[in-house]
């Protein structure tokens, strides 16, 4: 499984070192992490769709490599991907963060900034409310425990 965000992380030299019926998938960046042209070039035959979202690259009589989801992001190519019930939180966080940065224009140093905890918590509270889910508040004892490192360690 590749998930580096880089190009050609798995290349022919890696495919040659893999065991028969090794299964490869990408979860990192588009369809470039696995050198699919290199895999095709070294293969004698490609059997498409041997199972849902599985292609077999036959290297020799004794070696095949299985490629999942055509080398594309596996969570999008062969699963549900990013369902709306998850993406709504990402988009809400991004929108509120953009608003935060605009309001702080000229006051923030040029840098990568974490999303403020208040924004994360606001999005979480709103999401839970839309799902009719309540959340308990921490007790003073729990707050104290989480802030310490002594008890239970």
Secondary structure as UniProt FT lines:
FT   HELIX           12..17
FT   TURN            20..21
FT   STRAND          22..24
FT   TURN            30..32
FT   HELIX           36..42
FT   STRAND          45..51
FT   TURN            52..53
FT   STRAND          54..60
FT   TURN            61..62
FT   STRAND          63..68
FT   HELIX           69..71
FT   HELIX           74..77
FT   HELIX           84..103
FT   TURN            104..107
FT   HELIX           117..130
FT   TURN            131..132
FT   HELIX           140..147
FT   TURN            151..152
//
